[in-house]
Amino acid sequence: MSEQTGQKPSNLYERKRRMSKKLDDADLIPQHFEYENQYEKWRAANPRIEFDFSVDQSGYIYWVWTFIVVCGCLYNIIVLSVLAFENIRTAYIEKFLPINIAFDVIFFLDIIIRSMLSFYDDGVLVTEFAETRRNYLHSFYFGIDLLAIFPFDYLLIRKTSAAFCRINRFLKIYRIANFIAQSYGKLTQVTISLSKIITACFLLFHVNACVFYIISVNSDTSSWDGVNATFDDDEFLPWPYTPEKITDAYFVGCDGRSDCYNPHFYYDEAREDHLVELYHFWRMNNRTQIFNFSTFTKEYTLSMYWSAMTMTTLGEQPAPNTSLQNAFEIVNTLAGLLLFAVIMGSVGDLVANANAVKTYWQTLMDGLKQYMTYRNLNESLQTKVLKYCEYEMGEETIMKEHEVRDELPTKLYGHVTTSIIGSSLVKSPLFRLSERSFLNDISELLEPHYFCPGDVVIEKGQLCSSMFIIVCGQMVEITDDDEIDHFEGEILGDVNLIWFNNHLNHNRHQNNFISSAFSQIHMLSRDDFFKVLGSYDLKLKRRLCDVAFYLQRQRGELDDKKRSLVENEDMESNLKRLAIDTLDLHDKMTVVEEEFWVSMDTEKEKSAHSCMPSSSRSGDARMAHVKFSMKTKQRVFKTLFRFFTGMWCQLVILLLSFLGQCLSDYCGSDQIAYGMEVHHSGVIRLLCSKPSCYDKNYSDCPERADSPKGCKKTNDWVGGFEKNIEGDLSIMCCEFDGLEKFAKIRYSDVRIRRGEFFEGEEKENSDGDVIRFDAIKDIRMHRDTEGKAYYNLTILSFDCESIPDVKPAWLQKSQWPYFQYAKN
């Protein structure tokens, strides 16, 4: 591919500049094809005013607030522990009071904020303050938060040694776990795990060091022999902390002096035996400069060192002398073993997760190499397979598109896909005129496909049965004269989803499309496109057909004949047509059977008359024999005819039972029944529409038709029906609160027989918005004297302008808008 396109610029910016100069199909659309989204226009003119004081638990604002509260928790843990050192407790206790008060105020505000936290009740988001407050006050955490801010601090005013009365602030430590749980959606796993390990280790070492110092202060160190013991024998070092264990920093400070020379020079092996002698030599006569550390620095650093060495089980510390010291050592050893195991496990998980993708692809490549060698594949194909694996391993893609689609709900995945390719759909000359909901429904049906460099995506002469959206990568269109690059975000084949009989290439692609990179392409089949389009108003279909016809004619793909649209039929329509044809065939076979037996009776009479003799007994016998033979043949033929006819009917019934209830019809999840048609064969079909001022998604409909007596309630209307093979009719009755208030009966008894239909009306205002539409309230089936079924309909007239912006009782807790178009 690179050799064929060697004359084309290799710079990515230059290629995109060339692409931007190409003629956009959207520029070919005349002005009268520009349609505005009426819902967005109405919403912009009538913005909602809502006062919502609830706090979203997963929002960034609450996450930042939780971080501030966590800082207060860490402050209390660190400061209350460090108050074990007397120098800090006496010198800084008053300086800590303003900070204590500030974090106490934050803890009090945290109670108020947590009382406004929204929550889910059986999947419904609750944001009312009365409900959120009740939920928090009845929780276990309210008691903990209240006890954590109880003001024991007044004791500090009279006695500074009562600083540990603030230990009740430790109860807020559970907010650290809340912050970690909220961070999973905002930070990476590696960042969270490393932060947890470092913070946990520091807090444990810090608190343990403070406890060690408290025990050291209350331990007996009278037998400690000072500096000489330190240098003489390490085995007799005391277990508690003593000031002599850590000294100040000494630097040689006798530059230019003649008495700084030590006549006794010791090598490294002998220096340890003469440390005391060297110490006194350099300390005498001011031969050194001392860098003094504060008492707290010495105490804290040595205690922290002892805590870290002990809890990491490194040891090399003096042995304890008392039972309390022994118990503390045992607890530290056990806690250290547990801590070490947790740290090693967490670090191991981090390393494993960081290399999980590479490990997977490396294992897969090893297996593919063995497989391709075993199958004797050619070297070029093996190289192509391995290059794809290396590309995926380099990209380190954790989840593929189909895995995301399987894990997320259908609607949520549709929104994600719309967010990714929404700009591409809007730029399309076919879809930029469509409603937002139509684009969302299309996005749910997109199928992801992956192509390697050199793969043929579309072959010349292939039917235009799919639309292609380049999510990432690049494609090349090979024409007779040139090669055209198509980059990320472009849509191909969208206009050709709508077929016309006067298409010059019989609705087939004229060129080859080849992937020139590792490309991810989303495809939409023509059947799925018309399936979604069939659930919307016919105006949208006419609008899209007009645009497609205009663009295809501008491209020179259509001849000058009159426009003739190729209708798309899905499986459901084909099954319904099969059912109708089967019933017609059954009726014709019944007529043929009746004509056959009439003709047989006629022929029987003719045969009997011709075979009858003038007068003789033998003639009577011959006549009886002829009659017997004719009856036998007639009986056998009739039996065989009924057998084969019954077998045919049973096969038809079995086919219908396996292929679905073809005698049933529903208007789907977002349409209403505004009419009904009865075929000559007796098959009935609902006429469905989607008025722009009403959305069936917010009505309560059962899963299937389960009402054999019709819709009798005042709030019921017809959403579908089911008619079994025996001819029994069951109605799907959908419930709509306030139906008797906002709709009135237009026709109470509309009779429809075979070959007839009824179609309701829609009334629009001057802006083209639907303000009133008809809907079927009830369907009742009757039979005439001949046993043929006919139907009586009750028709409602629904006034859109009288709909208030109020949710029904069963949807009071929902946050969705009930009506798309509400009265001002």
N, C-alpha and C positions, 0 to 999 in steps of 0.2 A: 504493500500500500504506500510505503514511503517513497518507493521509486516512481510510482505513477503520479504522485502529487509533489514531485520534487520541485516544480516550477512555482508552486504556491508558497506564500510567505510562511515561515516557520514560527514567527513571533506571535504569541497568543494575542497580544493587543492588536496587532495588524489584522489577524483573522476576525476578531470581534468587530473591528472597525468596518471590514468588508461586509460582515453580516448585518450590521446596522444600516448599511446603505441599500439593502435589498428592499423591494417594494412589499409593504405589509398589506395583507388581505383586508385588514380593518380599514385601510384608507380607501378601498374600493366601494365600501358600503355607502349608499346615498344617505342624505340627511333624514329622509322620512322613515328609515329603519331604526333611528335612535329612539329607544324606549327607556323611560325612567322606572326605577323600582318604586312602585307606589307605596309600599310599606315604609321604606326608608324615608321617602318624602313626607309621609304623614307623621312618622316618629320625629323627624327633625322639626316639623312645625308644631308638634305637641309633645314636648319633652316631659318626662315623668319627674315629679318632685317627691322624692322619698327621703325619709329621715331614718337612717339605720345606725344605731349606736352599738351594734354588736361588733365583736372582735373576732377575726378569722384566726383560728389556731395555726393554720398552715401559712399565714401571710408573713411577709418580710418584716412588717412593723412589730408584730408580736414576737418574732424571732429575735429582733434587736433588743426589744424590751426584756425578753428572757435572758439574753446575754448580760444585760445590766444587773439583773437580779442574781445571776450566777457570779458575777464579780463581787457582789455583796456577800454571797455565801463563802467564796474563797477568801475574802478579806476577813470574815469572822473566824474561819478555821485557822488562818495563818496568824492573825493578831492574838486571838485568845490563847493559842498555843505558845506563842513567843513571850507572852506575859509571865511564863514560868521563870524567866530570867529576871532577877531582882533589879538589875540596872535599868532595864527597859520599863519595868513596872513602876519604878519610882520616878524616872526622868521623863517618860513620854506618855504617861496615862492621861494627863490633862490634854495633850495634843491629839489624842485619839478620840476624845469626846465629840468634837464636831463631825468627824467622819462617821462615828457611830450613829449620831443623830440623823445624818444624811441617809445612811443605808436603812435605818429604821423607818424613815419616811418612805423610802422606795419599797420596803416590804409592806407598808400599809397601803400604798397605791397599788401594789400587786394584788392585794385582796380585792380591791375595787375592780381592777381590770379583769381578774379571773371570774368575777361575777358577771361579766358581760361576754364571756366566751361563748360563741355559737357552738352547737353540737348537733349530731344527727340522731334522730329518733325514728327508728325503723326505716332508715334511708331518707327521711325528710329533714332538711336543714332547718333548725329552729333558731331564730334570731331575735324573737321578742324578749325584751329585757326581763319581764316578769318570769318567763320560763327559764332563761339562762341563770337568773339569780336564784330561783328555786332549785335548779339542778346543782349549783355550786354549794348552796347552804346545806343541802342534804348529803353532800359528799364527805368522805373521810378527810379530805385535804383541807377543808375549811377549819376543822378543829386544830389541825397541825399548824396552819398559818396563823390562827388566832393565838395559840400558845407560844409560837415562835416570836411574836412581837410583844409579849407581856413585859411591861417595863420593870424589870428587876434592877435596872441601872441606877436607880436612886440611891442604892446602897453605896455606890462609888463616891458619892459626895461626902460621905462621912468616913469611909474606910476604903483605901485603895486596894487592900488585899482582897476585897470582894469582887475583883474584876471577873473572876470565873463565874459570877452569877449570870453572865451573858451567854452561858453555854446553851441556853434554850434556843439561841439563834441557829444552832447546828441542825435543828429540825427542818430547816429550809433546804437541806442538802438534796432532797428529792428533785428540786428544780434543775439540778445539774443533769439528772437523767432525762428530764423533759427537754432540756436544751439539746442534748445529744440526739434524741429521737426526732426533734424538729430539723436538725442539721442534715439528716440523711437526704432530704430532697433539695438541699442547697449547696452542699459541699461534697467532695469526692470521698470515696471510702478510705483511701489512703490517708487523706488529711485528717479525717475523723479518728481513725485508728491510732495514728501517731500521736495526735493530741491527747487522746484518752490515756495512752501508755505513759507519756511524759508527765501529764498532770497527776495521774494516780501515783506514780512513783515518787514524785516530789512531795505530794501531800503525806504519803505514808512515811517517807524518810523524815520529813519535818516534824510531824506529830511524834514519831518514835524518838527522835532526837530530844524533843522537849521532855518527854517522859523519862528518858535516860538521865537528863540533867536533874530532874526533880529527885530521882532515886539517888543520884550521886551526892546531892546536897545533904540529904538525910542519911548518908552512910558515914561510917567511922574511917577516917584516913590518918589517924594519929601515928600509926606505925610507918607512915611514908617517910623515906630517908632523904628526900630532897634530890638535889642535882647529882650527888655522888651515886645514889642508888640508881638513878636513871642511866648513868653511864657505865656503872659497874656490871649490872646483871639485869637483863630484860625480864627474866623469869619472875622477879619479885615486884613487877609493876603492879600498882593497885588497880582494881576493876573500875572504881568510880572516876569521875573527872576530878583532876587536880590542876591548879595553875601551872605547876612545874612540867606537866606533860607537853605543853606547847610554849615555846619561848618566842621572844621578839626576833626580828631579823638583824643580824650583825654584819657590818661591812668593814673591811680594812680601812682605817682612817689615819694612817701615819705616813703619808707621802712626804718624802724629804727628811724623815727622822732616821737617826742611826741606830736607835734601840729597838727597831722593829724586826731585827733579824733574830731568828730562833736558832741557837747553835745546835739544838737536837732536831735533826731532820728524820722524819719517819716516812717509810714507804706506805703504800696503800694497805698492805697486809698488816702493818703494825700500828697504823693510826688508830684503829678501834680500841686497842689496848691502852692508849695514852690520851684518850679524849679529855679526861678531867685535867690532865697536865696542860694540854693545848688550850683548853677553855680558860683556865686561870691565867695563862701567859698572855693571851690576847685581851682579856678583860682588864689586866693590870695596866696602870699608867696611861689610860685612855688611848689604847692602840686601835680601838674600833669605834665605829659610828653605829648607833642603835636606831633602828626604824621601829618605833613602838606601835603595837596594835592595842586597840581598846579591849577592856576586859570582856565585853559582850562578844566581840569578834572572836576571841580565843575560845570562849565557852561554846558559842554556837558552831564554829567550824569544826572543833574537835567532836562535839556531840553529833553533828551531821555526818562526820567521817565514820564515827563508831556505828551509827545507825545504818549507813549505806553498806559498810563492810559486813555487818552482821546479817542484815536482811537479804543480801545477795549471797549469803552462805560462803563468803570468802574466808571468814575466820581471822586468825592471827591476832586475836585480842586477848588481854589478860583474863584469867579464869575468875569467875565470881566467887565471893567469899561467904555470902549469906543466903538464906533460903529465898528471900525476896529477889535477890539478884539472880539466883538459879532459875526461879520461875519466870522472870522476865526474859532471860536468855532462851529458855525453852519456847516461850510464846513467840519470840522473835525468829527463832529457827524454823518453827512450823509455818509462820506467816511468810518467811523468806522463801521456803520451798514452794508454797502456793503461788507467791508472787513471781518467782522465777519460771514456774510452769506456765503461768498465764502470759508472761512476757514472751517466752519462747513460742508459745502457741500463736499469739497474736502476730508476732513477727513472721512466723512461718506462713500464716494465712495471707499476710500482706504480700510476701514474695510469691506464693502460689497464685494469688489472684492477679498479681501484676503480670505474670508470665502465663496465665491460663490460655489466652488466645494463641500465643506463639506455640505453646506446648500442644494445643489441639491441632494446629495446622502442621506442625512438624510430625506428629503421629500420623495424621492423615496422609501427608506426603510419603512417608515411609510405606504405608499400606498401598497407596496408589502406584508407587514404583514397583512393588512386588507384583501387583495385579497386572500392570501394563507389561512387565517382563514376561509374566506367565502367559498372557494373551498374545504375545509377539506383535504388539502395536508398533507402527512405524515411528521413527525417531522424531519427525516433525510434530506428530500428534502428542507424543510424550512431552516434548518441550513446551507445547502450548498448554497442556494440563498443568505442568509444574510452574509455568509462569503465572497462571491464574492463582495457584496456591500461594506463590510468593507475593503476589499483589495483595491478596486478602490478608496474609500474615503481616505485611507491612502496614496496611491500613488499620489493623487491630480493631476491626469492627466486632463488637461484642454480640449484638443482636441483629439478625437479618430482618427484612421488611415483613416477611410472613410470620416470623416469631412475634414481632410487635403486634401484628394484626390478630394473632391468636390470643395474646395475653390481654389486650385492651377490649373493652366493650365496643360493639359495632359502631354506635353513634360517636363515641369518643375517638375511635380510630378514624372515622370519617372527618371529624374536625381536625385531627392531626394531619391527615392527608391534604385537606383543604388548605391548611396553613402552609404546607410545603409547596403545593402546586397551585394555590389559589391565584397568585399573580399571573401564572401562565393561562389559567382558564379565563380570567378576566380579559387578558389580551387577545384571546381567540375571537375571531370575527363571528363565530357561531354562538359562543357561550356568553359573550360580554353583554348580550341583550337579555339574558335569562335571569330568573329569580335566584336569590341567594339559596333558598331551600333546594332548588333544582340542582345547583352545583354541589351542595352537600350530599344529596342522594347519589349523584354520579360518583363522587369521590369515594363513597363506601364500596363501590363495585369495581374499582380499579385493581388490576392484578399486576403485581411487580414481576418483572423478568430481567434476567442478567445476561449480558452478551460480552464476549471477548473480542479483541481486535480481529477484524477480518470476517466476523460472523455476518451472514446475510439476515437482516431483520425483515425486509420486505422484498419479495421477488417480483420482477416484472410480469404482468399478467395475472397476479394474484387478486382475488376479489377484495374490494374495499370493505372488509368486514370488521375492522378494528381501528381504533384511534390510538396514537402513540404519543406519550409525553416523555421527553428526555429529562429525567430527574438529575442525573449526573452522567458525564461522559460526552461523547461526540459521535455524530453519524454523518455519513457522506452519501449524497444522492448522485448516482451515476446517470447522467443524461447522455444523449447522443453527441453533444458538442462540448460539454463542460462537466465539472464536478462541483457540486454545491455543498458547503459545510453547514451542518445544523448543530447548534450548541445547546448547552443546558438551558432548560426552560421553554424550549420550542415545542409546539404541538404539530403533529403531522397526521393527516387523514381525517381531521375533524369535519371538514366541509363535505367530504365524500361519504360520511356515514348515512346520508340521505341519498337514496338511489332514484334515478329517473330512467324511464324507458328510452328516452331519446339521447342517452349518453353514447358518445362516439366510441368509447372503449368498453362498452357494456359493463360499466361500473367496476373497472379493474385498474390496477396501478399501471402507470406508464413507464416507471423507472425502477431501478434497483436501489435499495437503501442498505448500506453496509456500515456496521459499527467500526469506527476507527480507533476506539479506545475501550477500556473496561467500562461499560455503560450499564446504568440501571434505568430501565424504561418501564413506565406504567402503561398498561393497555386496557382499553375499554371496548368490549365487543359491541357489535351493532344490536344484537338481541337485548343485551342489558340496557343499552341506550334507549331503545323503544319501550322496554319494560318500564323504565322510570318515566319516560315521556308520556306513557299511557295513563299515568296516575295524575296528570295535571290537566289544566284546562286546554280545550282544543285550540284556543287562541295562541297558546305558546307553540303548539305544533305547527300551525299555519305560519307563524312568524319565523320559526327556524327553517321551514321549507322555503319560504320566500328568500331568506338570506342565502341558503345553500344554492338555490336555483340561480340567483343573481351572480354569486361568485363563480360557480361552475361555468356559467355562460361567459363571464368575463375572461376566464382562463381559456376559453375555446374548447371545453370538454363536451358541450352540448350542441346539437344541431339546431336548425331553425324551426323545427316542428313544435307543435303545441306541447306545453309541459304536461307530462304524465308521470305521476309519482308511483314508485314501486312500494306497495304497502308491505310492512313487515308483520309476520304472524308468528307468535310465540307458540310454545307447546300447548298452553291452555286453550288458545283459540283453535288450534288444530284438533284437539280432543273434542271440543264442543262441536266443531264441524263434522267430525267423525260420528258423534252421537246423533246429530241431525240426519246425516246421510243413512245411518243404520236404521233409524226409525222410518225414514222414507222408503228404504228398501223393504222393510218389513210390511209396510202398508201395500206396496206394489205387489209383493209376493202373495199377500192375502187376496188381492183382487185377481191375480193370475190363477190362484187355486180355485176361487169360485167360478171363474170362466171355464176352467178345465173340467170341473165336475158337471157343469151345465152341458158342455160339449160331449162329455162321456155319456150322459143320460140320453142325449139326442142320438148319438151313434148306436147306443144300445137298442133304442126303439127301432131304428132303421134296420139293424141286423136281425132283430127278432121278426120283423115284418117280412123280410126277404127270405128267411129260412122256413117259414110256416107253410106246410103242404095244403092241398085243397081239402081232403078229408081222408084220414086214415089214422089208426092208433099208433102205427109206427111213426107217422108225422108228428103226433103229440109227444111221443118219446124223444124224437129228435129235437123238438122245440124245447122240451125240458132240459135236455143235455146242453143246448146252446145257452139257455138262461143260467144254468149252473156254472158253465165255463165263464160266462161274462161276469157273474157275481164274484167268482173266485179271483179272476184277474183284477177286477175292480178293488176287491178287498186287499189283495197283495200290494197293488200299486199305491192305494191310499195309505197303507201302513208304512211303506217305504218313504213316501212323500212326507208324511208326518214325522218320521224318524229323522230324516235329513233336515227338515225344517226346524225341528226341536234342537238338534245338535247345533245348527247355525245360530239359533237364538241363544243357546247356552254359551257358546263361544263368545258371542257379542257381549252378553252379560258379564262373563268372566273377564273379558278385556276391559270393560268399563270399571269393574270393581278393582282391577289392578292399576289402572291408569288414573284413578281418582274419581271423585264424585263429579262427573261431567255435567250432571243435571243440577249442580249447585252454582251459585254465583254470589260473590261478595264484592263490596266496593273498596276493600282494602282498609288501611289504617288512617287514611287522611282524605277520604272522599265521602260524598253523600249520594244517596239514590234519588235522582230527580225524575226518573221515568222507568218504564218497563216495556218490553217487547215480547210477544208470544208468536213463535214460529208456527207455520202451517202444520208441522209435525207434532206440536205440543211443547217443544222446548222453550223455556222462558229465560229471558236475559235482562239483567238490570242495566240501566243507563246511569253511569256514574259521572260526577263532576266534582270539582274542587273550587267552590266560590272563594274569592279572595278575602271575604270578610268573616270567614268561619273556618275553624280548624277542628277536625274530628279527634285529634290527638287528646283533647281535653274532655272527651265524653267517655262515659263508662260503658264499654261494650264487652259482652261475654266472649269466650274463646271460640265458640261455634254456635250454630243455630240450634236452640233447644226449646223453642216455644211453638208447639204444634197448634195452639189456639190463636196465634197472632199477638200483636202488641196492643194490649188493652189499657195499660196504665196511661195516665195523662202526660207523663214525662218520657214516654217511649216513642221511638221512631225506628224505621227499618234500616238495618245496616247490611243485611244479606239474607239469603235463604238457602235451604238445602232440600232437595226433592229426591227421594230414593227411587229405586226401580219400581216399587209398587205404586208410586204416584202420590205418596203422602208428603205433605209440605210442612216444613218447620221453618220458623222465622227467627232471625237474629235480631233481638230487640235491644237497641242501645238506649241508655238512660241519659237524659240531658236536663239538669235542674233548671227550672224556670221556663220550660217549653210552653206551658199553657199561658204564661204571661207575655212572651215575646213572639209567639206564633199563633195564627188563627187558621181554622179549617177553611180551605178554599173550595174543595170538592169532597163531599162525604161519601159518594158512591160512584166511582168511575169503573164501568164494566169493560173488560178487555177479553175478547175471544181469540181463537186461532187466526193468525194472519193480521192481527191488529197490534197497535202500540200506543203508548201514551208518553208524552214528553213535556216536562214542566218548563217553566219560563224563568228567565233571569232579567231583572230590571236594573239598568245602569243609569248613573247620573251623567251630567255633562262632562265630567272629568274621566269617564270610563270606569268608575268604581262601581262594583255591584252593591246595590242598596236593598234588594229583595230577591229572594229565590224560593223555588218550590222544592219540597221534599216529601217523600212517601212516609206517611204516618203508620199505615197498616196495610197488609195484604191478606185477603180472605179467598180461599178456593172453594168453588161450588161445581156441581155437575148438572147438566141439563138432562132432558128426558132420554137422550141418546147415549148418555154416559160420558160425554165429552166435557172436559174441565173448562171453566172460565173463571175469571178473577175479578174481584171488586177491590178497588183501591181507595184509600183515604188520603187526600193530598193536603199538606200544610203549606201555608205561605209564611215564610220567615222574614221578618223585618230586621235588617242589620242595624238600622239607625236607632232602634230601641234597646240594643244590647248594652247594659251597663258594664263598667269595668270592675266587676265583682266576681270572685271565684265561687264555684259551687261548694256545698258543705263538705263533700268528700275530698276536696282539693284545697282546703283552707290553709294547710301547712306548707304548701308548695311555694317555691319562689319563682315559678314560671309565670309568664303572663297568660291569663286565661283566654282573652280575646286579642286577636292581632289588631283589630280596628275597634276602638272604643269611642263611645259618644263623648264629645267635648262637654 
